[in-house]
Amino acid sequence: MPLDDATRELFREEVHENLAELESALLELEDEPTNRENVDRVFRALHTVKGVGAMFGHDDIAMFAHEVEGTFARVREGRLAVSHELLDLTLAARDHLLSLFDERAEADPARGEEIVARLRVLCGATDDSCPGDDAPPPQEAPCPEICGETFSYRIRFRPDEGLFASGVDPLGLMADLAELGECVVVARTGRIPPLSELDPELCLLGWDVVLTTDRGEDAIRDVFIFADGLGELTIEVLEAVHADGDDEVQPRLGDILVERGDISEDDLRSALGEHRRLGELLTDSGRVSDDQLRSALAEQEAVRSVKSRRRQEADSSSIRVSADKLDDLVSLVGELAIVQAQITQAATDGSRHHLARLSEELERLSSRLRERTLSVRMLPIGHMFSRFRRLVHDLSNELDKHIELETFGAETEVDKTVFERMGDPLVHLIRNCADHGIESPEVRASAGKPEAGRIRLGAAHAGGEVRIIVEDDGRGMDSSRILARAREMGIVGAEAEVKSADVLSLIFEPGFSTMNEVTNLSGRGVGMDVVRRGIDSLRGSVEVESTPGGGTRFTLRIPLTLAIIEGLQVQVGGEFYVIPLASVQECLEFSPRQAQVLDIRGQIIPWVRLREVFGLDGTRPSVEQIVVAGVENRRMGIVVDRVVGEHQTVIRSLGRLYRDVRAFSGATVRVDGSMALILDVQGLMRTLRPEVGMGG
């Protein structure tokens, strides 16, 4: 039946809440298969989904949910035991239900029929005895429309052999593509002959590119304008290619390879019959080349990011707020109206003393109103943590490891923007722990560890920030291997000295990977780079600690809110800047005769003069001041003309033109209406690392 927008939104929220409850109950049943309360939770969630589907005219959804509900009715009656196979099938049914509810997706009817058939076999029922035989096949959902401003594209460029003779530099084309957005390039080397037969004047390479950009297809074609007619160029929007429904369900490597024409469906079925990683098996058997595998994996990662972004956009449309918080806001607005009326009266009477008192009251109310308004945007991080139980469950099956997820600090509240943008970095960290950190059961047993590996995920408030911990009890990291690999990849110079404290941070460098073989989980060198870029975008930091044989711990430090910060306002020439107070350690008078490093209580600290860094005109004052700022385990002195004082800063975005400027995180409006730029201390350190001698 046709639904208005408000009803459709309520419908969507009801479905997503019940399917999230279903997934949570199923994962808890995995730990306690005989827990009757969790069985009832599963049954109730399925029953509610069935009812909601029927109420809004989705008969296909109602009948499919009825089939799955019937299986759990047998569990409630004691006629069927909870098994690993039953839980996996019901999780798959949950994913299929979500794809049926998603009006932008095209659900696969065959997938639903397969799940129902396997459930019937599992419960030992014949087709005649099972409920739901008359269920109509799932209706074809409307074709998805691409929404939003940022798209991911699959670009294939196969130049003619004579490309070089035309004066076109293909590497320059790839560099131009990288200017448009996030770009992963894989060279196709299949046409290159043995060295003895190689003609250096022929272009024998091809390129597969996955580009995520907010520019349109015309901008991509403009890059290749001088290569027009000099080869084959295809551009496809990945959101359209992989619009397969549920944004929670990640694209599968085999499906991507089949869709691209790299392998046949028969090849895929044959490979899936063997109990090995798909990518490794296909390359070992010669069905796909390493280039094809790397290209498909890059595409898989891009589609995952697209689905995550789409899911976040859908989730961001509404937020649940405690009634107590709303009551406080209404009360404060009422008090504000009273004070405003009193100020008007006092201004009429001309009472300066009365105005001063009312000004103080207005400041107090504004502060409380700001705090309560910000609190409305805060969400318990436990809602996010619950999503990762499914991820760990799936990783355990895929890696053939026994991995348990332990969470703590679920009640810790974070800003809604942080909540939405922390998903991808945490997914990559958990996947890294599962794939690289946790050993196989056999290796753990031989090392005297429990066969079940453990990943701990938690959060806590610490001052004006939130600390998120991700740690495992696995093999730990080998610092010497990481450094050797970084030198091999050219990330660190062959003779460069790297402080021991900085070695582990090399894993966050773009392209870094210790894996020699590429799999669908690792080896591409993109995962940890995504983590750092994601944390940087939130003005946060990430630290890593590791003990060989004992495990690895990642600590993420994120601002409590992205809207307002406490800052230290400084002046250089006629310009004003704000340094986040969380990064400021102390302020000192500065002598121009001091060396390029400071000795503060026995610790050597490099420094920079903002006037010189930003090329500001004017004469330096005779007495300058230096602000000692620290991020993670690094410190740096920032020399300014004058420290103005503390300043509560409302952050304004700098916009797209300045998104690659690493020295600033935003701007704020001063009392007189002028602008002050907010310094990104961590970005400044990275930008000026060679100049300030940061080392490593």
C-alpha positions in Angstrom: 0.0 0.0 0.0 1.3 3.6 -0.6 2.9 5.1 2.4 3.6 8.8 3.2 7.1 9.7 4.1 6.5 9.9 7.9 4.8 6.5 7.9 7.5 5.0 5.8 10.2 6.3 8.2 8.4 4.8 11.2 8.0 1.5 9.3 11.7 1.5 8.5 12.8 2.2 12.1 10.5 -0.5 13.4 11.9 -3.1 11.0 15.5 -2.2 11.7 15.0 -2.3 15.4 13.5 -5.7 15.4 16.0 -7.2 13.0 18.8 -5.8 15.2 17.2 -7.4 18.2 16.9 -10.7 16.2 20.6 -10.6 15.3 21.6 -9.8 18.9 19.5 -12.7 20.3 20.9 -15.2 17.7 24.5 -14.2 18.6 23.8 -14.6 22.3 22.2 -18.0 21.6 25.5 -19.1 20.1 27.1 -18.6 23.5 24.1 -20.2 25.5 22.2 -22.5 23.1 19.8 -23.6 25.9 18.9 -20.1 27.1 15.1 -20.0 26.8 14.9 -16.2 27.1 17.0 -15.7 24.0 14.9 -18.3 22.1 11.8 -16.3 23.0 13.5 -13.0 21.9 14.2 -14.6 18.5 10.6 -15.8 18.2 9.1 -12.4 19.3 11.4 -10.5 16.8 10.4 -12.7 13.9 6.7 -12.5 14.9 6.8 -8.7 15.0 8.6 -8.5 11.7 5.9 -10.8 10.2 3.2 -8.6 11.6 4.7 -5.3 10.4 5.2 -6.8 6.9 1.6 -7.9 6.7 0.3 -4.6 8.1 2.0 -2.6 5.4 1.1 -4.9 2.6 4.4 -6.8 2.2 3.0 -10.3 2.0 6.3 -11.8 0.7 8.0 -10.6 3.8 5.3 -11.8 6.1 5.3 -15.3 4.6 9.1 -15.6 4.6 9.2 -14.5 8.3 6.4 -17.0 9.0 8.6 -19.9 7.6 11.5 -18.9 9.9 9.2 -18.3 12.8 7.8 -21.8 12.4 11.3 -23.3 12.7 11.8 -21.5 16.0 8.3 -22.6 17.2 9.8 -26.1 17.1 12.7 -24.9 19.2 10.4 -23.4 21.8 8.4 -26.7 21.9 11.6 -28.7 22.4 11.3 -30.6 19.1 14.5 -29.0 17.6 17.8 -28.1 19.2 19.7 -24.9 18.7 22.7 -25.7 16.5 25.4 -23.8 14.7 23.7 -24.6 11.4 20.4 -23.3 12.6 21.9 -20.0 13.8 23.8 -19.5 10.6 20.7 -20.1 8.5 18.6 -17.7 10.7 21.3 -15.0 10.4 21.1 -15.5 6.7 17.3 -15.2 6.9 17.7 -12.0 8.9 19.9 -10.6 6.1 17.4 -11.6 3.4 14.6 -10.0 5.4 16.5 -6.8 5.5 17.1 -6.9 1.7 13.3 -7.5 1.2 12.4 -4.5 3.3 14.9 -2.2 1.5 12.9 -0.6 -1.2 16.2 0.6 -3.0 17.4 -3.0 -3.3 16.6 -5.9 -5.6 16.2 -9.0 -3.4 17.2 -12.4 -4.7 14.1 -14.7 -4.6 16.3 -17.7 -5.1 18.2 -16.9 -1.9 15.0 -16.9 0.2 13.8 -20.2 -1.4 17.2 -21.7 -0.6 17.0 -20.7 3.1 13.5 -22.0 3.5 14.4 -25.3 1.9 17.4 -25.8 4.2 15.4 -24.9 7.2 12.8 -27.5 6.2 15.5 -30.1 5.9 16.9 -29.1 9.2 13.6 -29.5 11.1 13.0 -32.8 9.3 9.6 -31.6 7.9 8.1 -32.3 4.5 6.9 -29.5 2.3 3.3 -30.4 3.1 3.8 -30.2 6.9 5.6 -26.9 7.0 3.8 -23.6 7.2 4.0 -21.0 4.5 3.7 -23.2 1.4 1.3 -20.7 -0.2 3.7 -17.8 0.2 4.1 -15.9 -3.0 7.6 -15.5 -4.3 9.4 -12.4 -3.1 8.3 -9.4 -5.2 10.9 -7.7 -7.2 11.9 -4.6 -5.5 12.3 -1.4 -7.4 15.7 -0.8 -9.0 17.9 1.2 -6.6 18.5 4.8 -7.3 22.0 6.2 -6.7 21.7 8.8 -4.0 24.1 11.2 -2.3 27.0 13.1 -3.7 29.9 10.7 -3.5 30.1 7.7 -5.9 32.6 4.8 -6.4 33.5 3.9 -9.9 35.1 0.9 -11.6 37.4 2.2 -14.3 39.2 -0.1 -16.8 41.8 1.3 -19.1 43.4 -0.9 -21.7 45.6 1.3 -23.9 46.8 0.4 -27.3 50.4 -0.8 -27.6 51.3 2.4 -29.4 50.2 4.8 -26.6 53.7 6.0 -25.9 54.2 7.2 -29.4 51.2 9.6 -29.0 53.0 11.3 -26.1 50.4 10.2 -23.5 51.9 9.3 -20.1 49.5 6.6 -18.5 51.1 7.1 -15.1 50.2 10.8 -15.4 46.6 9.8 -16.1 46.5 7.7 -12.9 47.9 10.6 -10.9 45.2 12.9 -12.4 42.6 10.3 -11.3 44.0 10.3 -7.8 43.4 14.1 -7.6 39.7 13.5 -8.0 39.3 11.4 -4.8 40.3 8.2 -3.1 41.9 6.0 -5.7 43.1 2.4 -5.8 45.1 1.5 -8.9 46.0 -2.1 -9.9 48.3 -2.6 -13.0 47.4 -5.5 -15.2 50.6 -7.2 -16.4 49.3 -10.1 -18.3 50.5 -8.8 -21.7 54.2 -8.3 -20.6 56.5 -10.9 -22.3 59.8 -12.3 -20.9 62.5 -9.6 -20.5 64.4 -10.8 -23.5 61.4 -10.2 -25.7 60.3 -6.9 -24.2 60.0 -3.8 -26.4 60.3 -0.8 -24.1 58.5 1.4 -26.7 55.3 -0.5 -26.4 52.7 0.0 -23.7 51.8 -3.5 -22.6 50.2 -2.6 -19.2 46.5 -2.2 -18.5 44.9 -0.6 -15.4 42.0 -1.3 -13.2 41.0 1.6 -10.9 38.5 2.0 -8.1 37.8 5.7 -7.6 35.6 7.2 -4.9 34.8 10.8 -5.7 32.2 13.5 -5.5 33.0 14.5 -9.1 30.8 13.1 -11.9 31.7 10.7 -14.7 32.4 13.6 -17.1 35.3 14.7 -14.8 36.7 11.1 -15.1 36.4 11.1 -18.9 38.1 14.5 -19.0 41.2 12.9 -17.5 41.4 10.5 -20.6 40.6 13.2 -23.2 44.0 13.0 -24.8 43.9 9.2 -24.8 40.6 9.1 -26.6 40.7 6.5 -29.3 44.0 5.1 -28.1 42.6 2.2 -26.2 39.6 0.8 -24.4 38.1 2.7 -21.5 35.1 1.6 -19.5 33.6 3.4 -16.5 30.9 1.9 -14.3 29.3 3.1 -11.1 29.8 0.4 -8.4 26.7 1.4 -6.5 24.7 0.3 -9.6 26.8 -2.8 -10.3 26.5 -4.1 -6.7 23.1 -2.8 -5.7 22.2 -6.1 -4.2 20.1 -5.1 -1.3 21.0 -5.2 2.3 23.6 -2.6 3.2 24.7 -4.9 6.1 25.6 -7.7 3.7 29.1 -7.2 2.4 30.0 -8.0 -1.3 31.5 -11.4 -1.8 34.7 -11.8 -3.6 33.4 -14.7 -5.8 30.4 -12.7 -6.9 32.6 -9.8 -7.9 34.9 -12.0 -9.9 31.9 -13.6 -11.7 30.2 -10.3 -12.4 33.5 -8.9 -13.9 33.9 -11.9 -16.1 37.1 -13.0 -14.5 35.7 -16.5 -13.7 32.6 -18.5 -14.6 29.9 -19.6 -12.1 31.1 -23.2 -12.6 34.6 -22.1 -11.5 33.2 -20.4 -8.5 31.0 -23.4 -7.5 34.0 -25.7 -7.9 36.3 -23.5 -5.8 33.7 -23.1 -3.0 33.6 -26.9 -2.7 37.1 -26.9 -1.3 37.8 -25.7 2.3 40.4 -23.0 1.5 40.4 -19.2 1.1 38.8 -18.4 -2.2 41.4 -15.9 -3.4 44.3 -18.2 -2.6 42.6 -21.2 -4.2 41.8 -19.4 -7.4 45.3 -18.0 -7.9 47.0 -21.3 -7.0 44.8 -23.1 -9.6 45.5 -20.5 -12.2 41.8 -19.5 -12.7 42.6 -15.9 -11.9 45.9 -13.9 -11.9 47.3 -11.9 -9.0 46.4 -8.7 -10.8 42.7 -9.8 -11.2 42.6 -10.8 -7.5 44.0 -7.5 -6.3 41.7 -5.6 -8.6 38.6 -7.5 -7.3 39.7 -7.0 -3.7 40.1 -3.3 -4.2 36.6 -3.2 -5.6 35.2 -5.2 -2.7 36.7 -2.7 -0.3 35.2 0.2 -2.2 31.8 -1.4 -2.2 32.0 -2.1 1.5 32.7 1.6 2.1 29.9 2.6 -0.2 27.4 0.4 1.7 28.7 1.6 5.0 28.3 5.2 3.9 24.8 4.6 2.6 23.8 2.8 5.9 25.2 5.8 7.9 23.2 8.2 5.8 20.0 6.2 6.4 20.7 5.9 10.1 21.4 9.6 10.5 17.9 10.7 9.6 16.6 10.4 13.2 17.8 10.0 16.7 16.1 8.8 19.9 16.2 11.3 22.7 15.5 10.7 26.4 12.3 12.5 27.5 14.2 13.9 30.5 16.7 15.7 28.2 13.8 17.2 26.2 12.1 18.3 29.4 15.3 20.1 30.5 15.6 21.8 27.2 12.0 23.1 27.3 12.6 24.3 30.8 15.8 26.2 29.9 14.1 27.8 26.8 11.4 29.0 29.2 14.0 30.5 31.6 15.8 32.1 28.6 12.5 33.8 27.5 12.0 35.2 31.0 15.6 36.6 31.1 15.2 38.1 27.6 12.0 39.9 28.8 13.8 41.2 31.9 16.7 42.5 29.8 14.3 44.4 27.6 12.7 46.0 30.7 16.1 46.8 32.3 17.2 48.5 29.1 14.1 50.6 29.1 14.6 51.6 32.8 18.3 52.3 32.2 19.5 50.3 35.2 23.1 49.3 34.5 23.4 47.3 37.7 20.3 45.3 36.8 21.6 44.8 33.3 25.0 43.4 34.6 23.2 40.9 36.8 20.9 39.8 34.0 24.0 39.5 31.7 25.5 37.0 34.2 22.2 35.1 34.3 22.0 35.0 30.5 25.6 33.6 30.4 24.7 30.9 32.9 21.6 29.9 31.0 23.4 29.9 27.6 26.0 27.6 29.1 23.5 25.2 30.5 21.4 25.3 27.2 24.5 24.6 25.2 25.5 21.6 27.4 22.0 20.1 27.3 21.6 20.6 23.6 24.9 18.9 23.0 23.8 16.0 25.3 20.8 15.4 23.0 23.3 14.5 20.3 25.1 11.9 22.5 24.5 8.2 22.0 25.6 5.2 24.0 28.5 3.6 22.2 27.1 0.2 23.1 24.7 0.5 20.2 27.7 0.4 17.9 29.5 -2.3 19.8 26.5 -4.7 19.3 27.0 -4.6 15.6 30.5 -6.2 15.9 29.3 -9.4 17.4 28.0 -10.4 14.0 31.3 -9.4 12.4 33.3 -11.5 14.8 31.0 -14.4 14.3 31.5 -14.3 10.5 35.2 -13.8 10.8 35.5 -16.9 13.1 33.8 -19.0 10.4 35.8 -17.5 7.6 39.1 -17.9 9.3 38.3 -21.2 10.9 39.3 -19.7 14.3 37.4 -19.6 17.6 37.2 -15.9 18.5 35.2 -14.4 21.3 34.3 -10.7 21.6 34.2 -9.0 25.0 32.9 -5.5 25.4 33.0 -3.0 28.2 31.9 0.6 28.7 28.8 0.2 26.5 27.1 3.0 28.4 29.8 5.6 27.4 28.2 8.3 25.3 29.7 9.9 22.2 28.6 12.5 19.8 26.3 11.3 17.0 28.8 12.3 14.3 31.5 10.3 16.1 29.1 7.4 16.4 28.4 7.4 12.7 32.0 7.8 11.5 33.7 5.4 13.9 32.2 2.3 12.2 34.7 1.8 9.4 37.9 2.3 11.5 36.6 -0.2 14.2 35.7 -2.7 11.5 39.2 -2.6 10.1 40.8 -2.9 13.6 38.7 -5.9 14.5 39.4 -7.6 11.2 43.1 -6.9 11.7 43.0 -8.4 15.2 41.1 -11.5 13.9 43.2 -12.1 10.8 46.7 -11.0 12.0 46.5 -11.2 15.8 44.5 -14.2 16.8 46.3 -17.5 16.1 44.7 -20.7 14.9 43.5 -23.0 17.7 46.4 -25.4 17.1 49.0 -22.7 17.5 47.3 -21.3 20.6 47.2 -24.7 22.2 50.9 -25.3 21.5 51.7 -22.0 23.1 49.7 -22.8 26.2 46.9 -20.4 25.4 43.1 -21.2 25.4 42.0 -22.3 22.0 39.5 -19.5 21.9 41.1 -16.1 21.1 39.6 -13.0 22.6 39.1 -9.5 21.2 38.2 -6.8 23.8 36.3 -3.7 22.7 35.5 -1.0 25.1 35.2 2.7 25.8 35.5 5.2 28.6 35.5 9.0 29.1 38.8 10.7 30.0 38.4 14.4 30.4 37.1 16.0 27.2 37.7 12.9 25.1 36.5 9.4 24.7 39.0 6.6 24.7 38.1 3.5 22.7 40.2 0.3 23.2 40.5 -2.5 20.8 42.8 -5.3 21.9 43.5 -9.0 21.3 45.4 -11.8 23.1 47.1 -13.0 20.0 50.6 -13.3 18.7 51.5 -9.6 18.9 53.5 -7.6 16.5 57.2 -8.1 15.4 58.8 -4.6 15.4 61.9 -5.8 13.5 59.7 -7.3 10.7 57.6 -4.2 10.5 60.6 -2.0 10.1 62.3 -4.3 7.6 59.1 -4.4 5.5 58.8 -0.5 5.7 62.3 -0.2 4.4 61.6 -2.8 1.7 58.5 -0.8 0.6 60.4 2.5 0.6 58.2 4.0 3.4 61.4 4.4 5.5 64.8 5.1 4.0 67.4 2.4 4.1 69.7 4.3 6.5 67.0 6.4 8.3 66.9 6.0 12.1 63.5 5.2 13.5 62.7 5.5 17.2 61.5 2.3 18.7 58.3 4.1 19.9 57.5 5.0 16.3 58.0 1.6 14.6 54.6 0.3 15.3 53.0 3.4 13.9 54.4 2.5 10.5 51.5 0.1 10.1 49.2 3.1 9.5 51.2 4.3 6.5 49.4 4.1 3.1 50.0 0.8 1.3 51.8 -0.9 4.2 51.2 -4.6 4.7 53.4 -7.4 6.0 51.4 -10.0 4.0 53.0 -11.4 0.9 49.8 -12.8 -0.4 46.6 -10.9 -0.9 43.4 -12.4 0.5 39.9 -11.1 0.9 40.8 -9.9 4.4 44.3 -8.6 4.1 47.4 -7.9 2.1 46.1 -4.8 0.2 47.7 -2.3 2.6 44.6 -0.2 2.9 42.9 -1.2 6.1 45.1 0.5 8.7 45.5 3.6 6.5 41.6 3.8 6.6 41.8 3.7 10.4 44.2 6.6 10.7 42.4 8.7 8.1 39.1 8.1 9.8 40.5 9.0 13.2 42.2 12.1 11.8 38.9 13.3 10.3 37.5 13.2 13.8 40.5 15.2 15.2 41.5 12.2 17.2 44.6 10.1 17.5 45.5 6.4 17.6 48.2 4.6 19.5 49.3 1.0 19.3 51.1 -1.1 21.9 52.1 -4.7 21.4 53.8 -7.6 23.2 55.2 -10.5 21.2 53.1 -13.5 22.1 50.9 -11.4 24.4 48.7 -9.5 22.0 48.1 -6.0 20.6 46.2 -3.0 22.0 44.9 0.0 20.0 43.9 3.1 21.9 41.7 5.6 20.0 41.3 9.1 21.5 38.4 11.0 20.1 37.0 14.4 21.2 33.8 14.1 23.2 32.0 16.5 20.8 32.9 17.8 17.4 30.8 20.9 17.7 32.5 22.9 20.6 36.0 22.7 22.0 37.9 24.5 24.7 40.8 26.3 23.0 43.7 28.5 23.7 43.6 31.7 21.5 46.9 33.0 20.3 48.0 35.9 18.0 50.6 36.0 15.3 50.9 39.4 13.6 47.4 40.5 12.9 46.0 36.9 12.7 44.4 34.9 15.5 44.5 31.1 15.9 43.0 28.6 18.3 45.0 25.6 19.7 42.8 22.9 21.2 43.2 23.0 24.9 43.4 19.2 25.1 46.7 19.4 23.2 48.2 22.2 25.3 50.6 21.2 28.0 52.2 24.6 29.1 53.0 28.1 27.9 56.4 29.8 28.4 58.3 32.9 27.4 60.5 32.3 24.4 64.0 33.7 23.8 64.8 34.2 20.0 68.4 33.1 20.8 67.3 29.6 21.7 68.4 26.7 19.6 66.1 24.8 17.2 65.2 22.5 20.1 64.1 23.3 23.6 65.4 21.7 26.8 62.4 21.6 29.1 63.2 19.8 32.4 65.7 17.5 30.6 63.4 16.7 27.7 64.4 17.9 24.2 61.5 19.4 22.3 61.6 20.7 18.7 59.8 24.0 17.9 58.4 26.0 15.0 57.5 29.6 14.6 54.0 30.0 13.2 54.9 33.3 11.6 57.5 31.5 9.4 55.4 28.4 8.8 52.4 30.5 7.4 54.6 33.2 5.8 53.1 36.1 7.8 54.4 39.6 7.3 55.4 41.9 10.1 58.1 42.3 12.8 58.5 39.8 15.6 58.0 41.2 19.1 61.0 41.4 21.3 59.4 38.9 23.7 57.6 35.9 22.1 55.7 33.1 23.8 55.9 29.3 23.1 53.0 26.9 23.5 54.1 23.4 24.2 51.6 21.0 22.6 51.5 17.2 22.7 49.7 14.5 20.8 50.1 10.8 21.5 53.8 10.4 22.7 55.1 13.5 20.7 55.6 17.1 21.8 56.3 20.3 19.9 56.7 23.9 20.7 54.6 26.5 18.8 56.1 30.0 18.9 53.5 32.8 18.8 53.5 36.6 19.3 51.0 36.5 22.2 48.8 34.1 24.1 45.4 35.8 24.3 43.7 33.3 26.7 41.2 30.4 26.8 38.3 30.5 24.4 35.3 28.3 24.1 35.2 27.6 20.4 32.3 26.7 18.2 33.8 24.8 15.3 32.9 25.7 11.7 33.9 23.5 8.7 36.4 24.9 6.2 34.6 23.3 3.3 35.8 21.1 0.5 38.4 23.4 -0.9 40.5 23.1 2.2 39.9 19.4 3.1 43.5 18.5 2.2 45.0 21.3 4.3 46.5 19.3 7.2 47.5 22.2 9.5 43.9 23.3 10.3 40.8 21.4 11.5 38.3 24.2 11.2 37.6 27.9 12.0 35.6 29.9 14.6 34.1 33.3 14.8 35.6 35.6 17.4 33.7 38.1 19.6 34.4 41.0 17.2 33.1 38.9 14.2 36.5 38.1 12.7 37.6 34.6 11.9 40.2 32.5 13.7 41.6 29.3 12.3 41.8 26.2 14.6 45.2 24.5 14.5 45.3 20.7 14.0 48.4 20.0 16.1 48.7 16.4 14.9 48.4 17.5 11.3 51.0 20.3 11.9 53.4 17.8 13.3 53.1 15.5 10.3 53.4 18.3 7.8 56.5 19.8 9.5 58.0 16.5 10.6 61.3 16.9 8.7 61.7 20.6 9.7 61.1 20.0 13.4 63.1 16.9 13.6 60.3 14.7 14.8 62.2 11.6 13.8 60.9 8.2 12.6 
